[in-house]
């Protein structure tokens, strides 16, 4: 797979972003943490783009959806665990595939649609054991909103794929910093520690900069229907990490969800890719 060199590091980085962000919220409010991480992303990217921003309509919409995704995710993460947030966020393909059809006129193949449905069913089944106990309706709804806005800015990122990706990202990051800064006035909580610096470095630089560059590269090399199905791998990595750290093996329901996730990846990527190659042959 041509996109594997981007996909593997993206999935691994994504799987741990939720853990670092959850820890960061113990030292700062979601708005302050979001402002600091987006500022660190902006500074890193300004060094690359030499302060150049892109101020057209689609880029500003992309930046606004990018901020909405981040604020929904961070505020929701205050109320649910990092594992719950990771799994709920990956309902994103449910929204990304129809949006890509509407905005980009990308038609999903029959196998890609089946694969996405299987993968999403796996996410639902995987998520069932996590929905009891501590999760709140408010946190879950906000995290689902994150999935919607993640889908929207991803579709717009693919729409803007011919535009300079670094300038697009630095514009969105700087917009996000300004909006988080405004809202942090209403909820300012900040306790500087070394742990917070590590959390900000990971979320703002490793995830916010490096991982977003990988995401944009994936959007340029893969169509939305196939790509979003492949990303169901990230919750599986989270599952393995949790089992390794806690020593608690997943239950049968969780394993059934993992099996459905991999079945969806196989149907969309292998069977769907084969179908498209055959349709292009004379």
C-alpha positions as CSV (number, residue, x, y, z in Angstrom):
1,X,0.0,0.0,0.0
2,X,1.5,3.3,-1.1
3,X,0.1,5.2,1.9
4,X,1.5,2.7,4.5
5,X,4.5,4.9,5.3
6,X,2.1,7.7,6.4
7,X,-0.6,5.5,7.9
8,X,1.4,3.5,10.4
9,X,3.0,6.5,12.2
10,X,-0.3,8.4,12.0
11,X,-2.2,5.6,13.8
12,X,0.5,5.1,16.5
13,X,0.7,8.9,17.3
14,X,-3.1,9.2,17.3
15,X,-3.5,6.3,19.7
16,X,-1.5,8.1,22.4
17,X,-2.8,11.6,21.8
18,X,-5.8,11.0,23.9
19,X,-3.7,9.8,26.9
20,X,-1.5,12.9,26.8
21,X,-4.4,15.3,26.4
22,X,-6.3,13.7,29.2
23,X,-3.3,14.2,31.5
24,X,-2.9,17.8,30.3
25,X,-6.4,18.6,31.4
26,X,-5.5,17.9,35.0
27,X,-3.3,21.0,34.9
28,X,-5.2,23.3,32.6
29,X,-8.8,24.0,31.5
30,X,-9.7,22.7,28.1
31,X,-9.6,26.3,26.7
32,X,-6.2,27.1,28.2
33,X,-4.8,23.7,27.2
34,X,-6.2,24.2,23.7
35,X,-4.7,27.7,23.4
36,X,-1.2,26.5,24.5
37,X,-1.1,23.5,22.2
38,X,-2.4,25.4,19.2
39,X,0.1,28.2,19.9
40,X,3.0,25.7,20.0
41,X,1.7,24.3,16.7
42,X,1.5,27.7,15.2
43,X,5.0,28.7,16.3
44,X,6.5,25.5,14.8
45,X,4.7,26.0,11.5
46,X,5.3,29.8,11.3
47,X,9.0,28.9,11.3
48,X,8.4,26.8,8.2
49,X,6.0,29.1,6.3
50,X,7.8,32.3,7.4
51,X,4.5,33.7,8.8
52,X,2.5,33.2,5.6
53,X,-1.3,32.7,6.1
54,X,-4.0,31.8,3.6
55,X,-7.2,33.8,3.9
56,X,-9.7,32.4,1.4
57,X,-13.2,31.2,2.2
58,X,-12.5,27.5,2.1
59,X,-9.4,27.8,4.3
60,X,-11.3,29.9,6.9
61,X,-14.1,27.3,6.9
62,X,-11.5,24.6,7.3
63,X,-9.9,26.5,10.2
64,X,-13.3,27.0,11.9
65,X,-14.2,23.3,11.6
66,X,-10.7,22.5,12.9
67,X,-11.3,24.6,16.0
68,X,-14.8,23.2,16.6
69,X,-13.4,19.7,16.4
70,X,-10.7,20.5,19.0
71,X,-12.9,22.3,21.4
72,X,-15.6,19.6,21.3
73,X,-12.9,17.0,21.9
74,X,-11.1,18.7,24.8
75,X,-14.3,19.7,26.7
76,X,-15.8,16.3,26.2
77,X,-12.5,14.7,27.4
78,X,-13.1,16.4,30.7
79,X,-16.1,14.0,31.3
80,X,-15.0,10.7,29.8
81,X,-11.8,8.6,29.8
82,X,-9.2,8.8,27.1
83,X,-10.2,5.3,25.8
84,X,-13.8,6.3,25.6
85,X,-12.9,9.5,23.8
86,X,-10.7,7.6,21.3
87,X,-13.4,5.1,20.4
88,X,-16.3,7.7,20.2
89,X,-14.1,9.9,18.0
90,X,-13.7,7.2,15.5
91,X,-17.4,7.3,14.6
92,X,-16.0,10.0,12.2
93,X,-16.2,7.8,9.1
94,X,-20.0,7.6,9.5
95,X,-20.1,11.3,8.7
96,X,-17.0,11.6,6.5
97,X,-18.1,9.3,3.7
98,X,-21.5,11.0,3.0
99,X,-19.8,14.4,3.3
100,X,-17.1,13.4,0.8
101,X,-19.9,12.4,-1.6
102,X,-21.7,15.7,-1.1
103,X,-18.7,18.1,-1.1
104,X,-16.1,16.3,-3.2
105,X,-18.4,14.2,-5.4
106,X,-16.4,11.1,-4.5
107,X,-18.4,8.0,-5.0
108,X,-17.7,5.1,-2.6
109,X,-17.5,1.7,-4.2
110,X,-19.9,-1.1,-3.1
111,X,-17.1,-2.8,-1.2
112,X,-15.9,0.4,0.4
113,X,-19.5,1.1,1.6
114,X,-19.7,-2.4,3.0
115,X,-16.3,-2.1,4.6
116,X,-17.2,1.2,6.3
117,X,-20.4,-0.3,7.6
118,X,-18.6,-3.3,9.0
119,X,-15.9,-1.1,10.6
120,X,-18.4,1.2,12.1
121,X,-20.3,-1.7,13.5
122,X,-17.1,-2.9,15.1
123,X,-16.5,0.5,16.7
124,X,-20.1,0.4,18.1
125,X,-19.6,-3.1,19.5
126,X,-16.1,-2.2,20.8
127,X,-17.6,0.8,22.5
128,X,-20.4,-1.0,24.4
129,X,-18.4,-2.1,27.4
130,X,-17.1,1.5,27.8
131,X,-20.5,3.1,27.9
132,X,-21.4,2.0,31.4
133,X,-20.4,3.8,34.6
134,X,-18.4,6.9,34.3
135,X,-19.3,8.1,30.8
136,X,-21.7,11.0,30.8
137,X,-24.2,11.9,28.1
138,X,-22.7,15.4,27.9
139,X,-19.2,14.1,27.3
140,X,-20.3,11.5,24.8
141,X,-22.4,14.1,22.8
142,X,-19.4,16.5,22.7
143,X,-17.1,13.7,21.5
144,X,-19.5,12.8,18.8
145,X,-19.6,16.4,17.8
146,X,-15.8,16.2,17.5
147,X,-16.2,13.3,15.1
148,X,-18.6,15.4,13.0
149,X,-16.3,18.4,12.8
150,X,-13.3,16.1,12.3
151,X,-15.1,14.7,9.2
152,X,-15.9,18.2,8.0
153,X,-12.4,19.6,8.2
154,X,-11.0,16.5,6.7
155,X,-13.3,16.8,3.7
156,X,-12.3,20.5,3.3
157,X,-8.6,19.5,3.7
158,X,-9.0,17.2,0.7
159,X,-10.8,19.9,-1.2
160,X,-7.8,22.2,-0.5
161,X,-5.1,19.5,-1.4
162,X,-3.7,21.6,-4.2
163,X,-3.0,24.5,-1.8
164,X,0.2,24.7,0.2
165,X,-0.5,22.3,3.2
166,X,1.8,24.1,5.7
167,X,0.1,27.4,5.0
168,X,-3.3,25.8,5.3
169,X,-2.4,24.2,8.6
170,X,-0.8,27.3,10.2
171,X,-3.8,29.4,9.3
172,X,-6.1,26.9,11.0
173,X,-3.8,26.6,14.0
174,X,-3.5,30.3,14.5
175,X,-7.3,30.7,14.2
176,X,-7.7,27.9,16.8
177,X,-5.3,29.7,19.1
178,X,-7.2,33.0,18.9
179,X,-10.6,31.3,19.5
180,X,-9.3,29.2,22.4
181,X,-7.7,32.4,23.8
182,X,-11.0,34.2,23.8
183,X,-12.9,31.4,25.5
184,X,-10.2,30.8,28.1
185,X,-11.3,34.1,29.7
186,X,-14.4,32.3,30.9
187,X,-12.6,29.2,32.2
188,X,-9.0,30.0,33.1
189,X,-7.3,27.2,35.0
190,X,-3.5,26.8,34.6
191,X,-1.0,25.0,36.8
192,X,2.4,24.9,35.1
193,X,4.4,21.6,35.7
194,X,6.9,19.5,33.8
195,X,4.1,17.0,33.1
196,X,2.0,19.7,31.4
197,X,5.0,20.7,29.3
198,X,5.4,17.1,28.1
199,X,1.6,16.9,27.4
200,X,1.7,20.2,25.4
201,X,4.8,19.1,23.5
202,X,3.1,15.8,22.4
203,X,-0.3,17.2,21.6
204,X,0.9,20.5,20.1
205,X,4.0,19.4,18.3
206,X,4.0,15.6,17.7
207,X,0.3,15.3,17.2
208,X,-0.7,18.8,16.2
209,X,2.1,19.3,13.7
210,X,3.7,16.0,12.6
211,X,0.6,13.9,12.8
212,X,-1.4,16.6,10.9
213,X,1.2,16.7,8.2
214,X,0.8,12.9,7.9
215,X,-3.0,13.2,7.8
216,X,-2.8,15.7,5.0
217,X,-0.4,13.4,3.1
218,X,-3.0,10.6,3.5
219,X,-5.8,12.8,2.3
220,X,-3.8,13.5,-0.9
221,X,-3.0,9.9,-1.5
222,X,-6.2,8.1,-0.6
223,X,-9.9,8.7,-1.2
224,X,-12.0,9.5,1.8
225,X,-14.1,6.4,1.9
226,X,-11.1,4.0,2.0
227,X,-8.9,6.2,4.2
228,X,-11.4,6.7,7.0
229,X,-12.0,2.9,7.1
230,X,-8.3,2.3,7.5
231,X,-8.2,4.6,10.5
232,X,-10.3,2.2,12.5
233,X,-6.9,0.7,13.4
234,X,-6.3,3.5,15.9
235,X,-8.8,2.3,18.6
236,X,-7.3,-1.2,18.2
237,X,-3.8,0.2,19.2
238,X,-5.4,1.9,22.1
239,X,-7.0,-1.4,23.2
240,X,-3.6,-3.2,23.0
241,X,-1.9,-0.3,25.0
242,X,-4.5,-0.4,27.7
243,X,-4.2,-4.2,28.1
244,X,-0.4,-4.0,28.3
245,X,-0.5,-1.2,30.9
246,X,-3.3,-2.5,33.1
247,X,-2.8,-6.2,32.6
248,X,-6.6,-6.5,32.1
249,X,-7.5,-8.6,29.0
250,X,-10.4,-7.4,26.9
251,X,-13.7,-9.2,27.1
252,X,-15.4,-11.2,24.3
253,X,-17.6,-8.2,23.2
254,X,-14.5,-6.0,22.8
255,X,-12.7,-8.7,20.8
256,X,-15.8,-9.1,18.6
257,X,-15.6,-5.4,17.9
258,X,-12.0,-5.7,16.9
259,X,-12.8,-8.6,14.6
260,X,-15.4,-6.5,12.9
261,X,-13.0,-3.6,12.6
262,X,-10.4,-5.7,10.8
263,X,-13.1,-7.3,8.6
264,X,-14.2,-3.8,7.5
265,X,-10.5,-2.8,6.7
266,X,-10.2,-6.0,4.6
267,X,-13.4,-5.5,2.7
268,X,-12.8,-1.8,2.0
269,X,-9.1,-1.9,1.3
270,X,-8.4,-5.3,-0.3
271,X,-11.7,-6.2,-1.9
272,X,-12.6,-2.5,-2.7
273,X,-9.1,-1.8,-4.1
274,X,-9.3,-4.9,-6.3
275,X,-12.7,-3.9,-7.6
276,X,-11.5,-0.5,-8.6
277,X,-8.4,-1.9,-10.4
278,X,-10.6,-4.3,-12.3
279,X,-13.0,-1.5,-13.3
280,X,-10.1,0.5,-14.8
281,X,-8.8,-2.3,-16.9
282,X,-9.8,-2.1,-20.6
